[in-house]
Structure formats: structure tokens, C-alpha cells
């Protein structure tokens, strides 16, 4: 799995769980890209979705891209900072 994540260990656990293989047989390569704003540290639903799609297409590399609207829909509201 190549993915943008702020928590590689959690992404690896998600890959392992979604594909049904033990962690030593899974691999996560983190891409160093910005724009997650904290969402990529706690929620790995995009990782799970990519693994489930890949399982349906054995031997075929897949690329999963969510539109900005999809990404924001799956996110949650959190203010950028507390008011003074």
C-alpha cells in the first residue's frame, strides 16, 4: 500500500485487518504529501476501501482517489483553534 498517512502503524494495521494477512506480510509506504490537516492520523477508511477494491482485482494495481467533496464528507468538523 502506498498512501498518504500521518500514522503508518495504524495504516499498516488497517491493511492487515482488511486483507486478512498478518502484519509481517503487509507493507505500507508513506508518501510525504501535505493536505491531511489531521484527518490522516486517525481515520484510515480510505486505506480499507483501497484494500477491499484490490482484493476484488487480484494482480491488478489500483489507484483510489477521493474527490475533495468525498474526503470532506468522510471527515468530521473540528475548529482550527479554540476561541480566546
WORA-V282220 format. One record per residue. N is the residue number from 1. OMEGA is omega in radians with two decimals (NA if undefined). Layout:
<<N;OMEGA> <N;OMEGA>>
This chain:
<<1;2.96> <2;-3.12> <3;3.04> <4;-3.11> <5;3.06> <6;-3.13> <7;-3.08> <8;-3.13> <9;3.11> <10;3.09> <11;3.11> <12;3.10> <13;3.12> <14;3.10> <15;-3.13> <16;-3.12> <17;-3.07> <18;-3.10> <19;3.11> <20;3.10> <21;3.08> <22;-3.09> <23;-3.14> <24;3.12> <25;-3.13> <26;3.13> <27;3.07> <28;3.06> <29;-3.11> <30;3.01> <31;-3.08> <32;-3.14> <33;3.13> <34;3.02> <35;3.13> <36;3.12> <37;3.07> <38;-3.12> <39;-3.08> <40;3.12> <41;-3.03> <42;-3.07> <43;3.12> <44;3.12> <45;3.11> <46;3.08> <47;3.13> <48;-3.13> <49;3.13> <50;3.12> <51;-3.13> <52;3.07> <53;-3.13> <54;3.11> <55;3.14> <56;-3.10> <57;-3.06> <58;3.09> <59;-3.13> <60;3.06> <61;3.12> <62;3.07> <63;-3.13> <64;3.09> <65;3.01> <66;3.02> <67;3.10> <68;3.13> <69;3.11> <70;-3.13> <71;3.14> <72;3.11> <73;-3.11> <74;3.13> <75;3.11> <76;-3.13> <77;2.95> <78;-3.11> <79;-3.10> <80;3.08> <81;3.12> <82;3.08> <83;-3.13> <84;NA>>
